[in-house]
Structures are given as C-alpha cells and as structure tokens.
Amino acid sequence: MNILIIGNGATEVNEHGNSVINIHTADFLHELSLYNHNISFAQPFIKHDINANIRGYEIRDDNIKTINFEDSKKSLFKNISLLIKNIFMNDFIYIFYPGSFPRIAILLSVLLRKNYGLYIRGEKYQYNGFTKYVFNKSNFIITVSPLIKKQISKHNKYVSVIRPMNKLTHNYSYIRDPLEDIKKELEFLFVGRVEYRKGIYDLLKVSEYLDNLGVNHKLRIVGAGPLSKKIELDKNNGIISNNIILEGHVGNYSQLMDYYKNADFFIFLSHDEGFPRVLYEAMIKSLPIYTTFVGGIPGRMIDGVNCVKVPVKNPIETANIIFKSLKDINELHSIGLNGHDTTIEVLQQDDKHEAVLNRYLNYIS
C-alpha cells in the first residue's frame, strides 16, 4: 500500500539537503515500511540548526520518500497543489493531528474521496462542528492518551491507545532507595524542548522561589530549542542563577536515562501536551514527578498517587507545593514507586504504533 503520512511539526533540512526529523518519528516510519508499505512523509521544512533542536535523525531509508513543503504563507498555493498531487497518488493518508497543515490535508482527503486515519498528538483542538466532522469521517484514530480516547470515542468508535513512541523497555527499570537526607543538595530534572510552551520560564522562576524558601537544590535542563541560546547568555551574564545547569541536546538514549537515574525529582511544567514520553522515562526510574495536568496527562497521572499535580503558569504556587511536599519524603518515594508500576503496566501492552496502524490498514485494504 502507498501511504502518505502528514506530520504536524517541521522537517529540518541540513547542509547536505537531507531531511532531519525527530528520531522517534523516524523509527516509526522505518518500522512501518517493514510491512511492505511505500511510505511518503510530508510536512513543512525549515533550515536545520544543530544547536536549537532535539531531532537530529537524518532519514536515509531508500523506501521512505520525504516531501518538504515551504514554511511560508506566500507558498500556500504551491504547497496545496503539491499536497493534492501526493494525496491523489497515494492509497491512504495518515495524518498527525492537530495543526493547520494537517487540517488542509484532511479537507483535501475528503474532497478527493481518500481514506484517512488520524494520530492525535496533543490537546490543541476544539470540539466544534469541524472537529466532530473530522473525527467522524476518519477511518480510525490512534492516540497515546486514554483520556483523549474517552473524549473522542463519541465521534469515532475505532479509537486505539498505543504505547509511547520512544525507546523505553523494561531494561531501563530502576527502583531507587528513599532519600536519606532532605537537607542535601537536591537535583530537579527537566527533559524536553527549551521553549516557552514547555514552561521553561516557569521552571527558572520555580528555581528562584525555591532558593528564597531555603531549598538547597539545582535544576538540570536536558534538551535544546529556540530559547537555549538566550537562557545560556542570561546565565553567563548572571541574570540566571548558577543553580541552573544547561546540558543541551543529549542524543545517546542510555546517557539520557542516566540523567533520570541520578536526579532526585522530575519537574514538568508544560502548557499543553498529548502525553509526554518524558513522564514515562522518569517513572521507569521511579523518579517522583511534579507535573502540570494538561492535555492527555490526567489520563495516566493521578495526583498524590504517581505524581504531584502543579498548576499551569504559576511558578509561585508550584514552588510552594514542592516545598510542602518535601516535608514528607517517604510519601514522595511512594509516588515514585507507583509511577514505576504505571510505566511497567504500559510497557506490557503490545501496542506499538506501526503495528496498530498496519492492523487498521489491513482491514481497509
């Protein structure tokens, strides 16, 4: 089967003219191609910046065709013409939703009477007439969040929850001992894109307020993004505390998992999400988690059971919640152990993305 996959991010094009995308998406495309499908992957492209991204995987598969659309309003007509051509040439359209580009792809698929399926990645969609129509017309829907499944099953009965798209396995399981001395220097860890919507500025403020509350700590930030250079410059100029440690992009997965293992707490203050894979990575290391409850996060996370809930865009209250929770370190340890059990349960599900998608495609064909 010829499958056109529409991404809702951006493909970076490096100095050699090769496409660079998120490694987890690249793995998905490669694994799907092993089912004897011809894969085309399309989304807007931008210039590759090795210092400001966490993608870093160059597509080299001969059986995966990349279609790069210009990321410009001036190129809208050209992009639509190219999109129409590729939708027409393929048997099935699989769309990462939401996003403006995916919305156009859905409308064109309907107009051209092409079957399509959806992968719901995040919460940025509204329940209006268009959304209900989109969900209803889709042959099937795949998501990583049980909460999102519950929300959209009323519009489509073929909804599947898959395990997260990452390299996580049981081999990374780690049961940590309780903290013996809460007065020691504590390490809070964040892993993800260094950008506004991930709550990066909130993180910096939380660290500042914890300082004021007398919490001896450091905040380690692993990842890169559009704010990396600015934050590094602010730190060099003394605007940001020396408590902040900027690790940048870490491409080696085993090394990345060591950061989780060596930390004391994981903190995640994102403003919007589907379900972030970093929470699973933190939980499998039995790391106590402080997280906002946006998007699909409440579908897996339970306040006081496998995490501590903190508010969105409220660093003062977040710091106060952390400060109060540190008074019961045994409770935090139990939360970390419960998180570990949550991830082990998820990993026991044989719901790999490409396998679920291929199963649906067999029904359609």
C-alpha positions, 0 to 999 in steps of 0.5 A: 500500500502507498501511504502518505503520512502528514506530520504536524511539526517541521522537517529540518533540512541540513547542509547536505539537503537531507531531511532531519526529523525527530528520531522517534518519528523516524523509527516509526516510519522505518518500522512501518515500511517493514510491512511492505508499505511505500511510505511518503512523509510530508510536512513543512521544512525549515533550515536545520540548526544543530544547536536549537533542536532535539531531532537530529535523525537524518532519514536515509531509508531508500523506501521512505520518500520525504516531501518538504513543503515551504514554511511560508504563507506566500507558498500556500498555493504551491504547497496545496497543489503539491499536497493534492498531487501526493494525496491523489497518488497515494492509497491512504493518508495518515495524518498527525493531528492537530495543526493547520497543515494537517487540517488542509490535508484532511479537507483535501482527503475528503474532497478527493474521496481518500481514506484517512486515519488520524494520530492525535498528538496533543490537546490543541483542538476544539470540539466544534462542528469541524472537529466532530466532522473530522473525527467522524469521517476518519477511518480510525484514530490512534492516540497515546492518551486514554483520556483523549480516547474517552473524549473522542470515542463519541465521534469515532468508535475505532479509537486505539491507545498505543504505547509511547513512541520512544525507546523505553523497555523494561531494561531501563527499570530502576527502583531507587532507595528513599532519600536519606537526607532532605537537607542535601543538595537536591537535583530537579530534572527537566527533559524536553524542548527549551521553549516557552510552551514547555514552561521553561520560564516557569521552571527558572522562576520555580528555581528562584522561589525555591532558593528564597524558601531555603531549598538547597537544590539545582535544576538540570535542563536536558534538551535544546530549542529556540530559547537555549541560546538566550537562557545560556547568555542570561546565565553567563551574564548572571541574570540566571542563577548558577543553580541552573545547569544547561546540558543541551541536546543529549542524543545517546538514549542510555546517557539520557536515562542516566540523567533520570537515574541520578536526579532526585525529582522530575519537574514538568511544567508544560502548557499543553501536551498529548502525553509526554514520553518524558513522564514515562522515562522518569517513572521507569526510574521511579523518579517522583514527578511534579507535573502540570495536568494538561492535555492527555496527562490526567489520563495516566497521572493521578495526583498524590498517587504517581505524581504531584499535580502543579498548576499551569503558569504559576511558578509561585504556587508550584514552588510552594507545593514542592516545598510542602511536599518535601516535608514528607519524603517517604510519601514522595518515594511512594509516588515514585514507586507507583509511577514505576508500576504505571510505566511497567503496566504500559510497557506490557501492552503490545501496542506499538504504533506501526503495528496498530496502524498496519492492523487498521490498514489491513482491514481497509485494504 
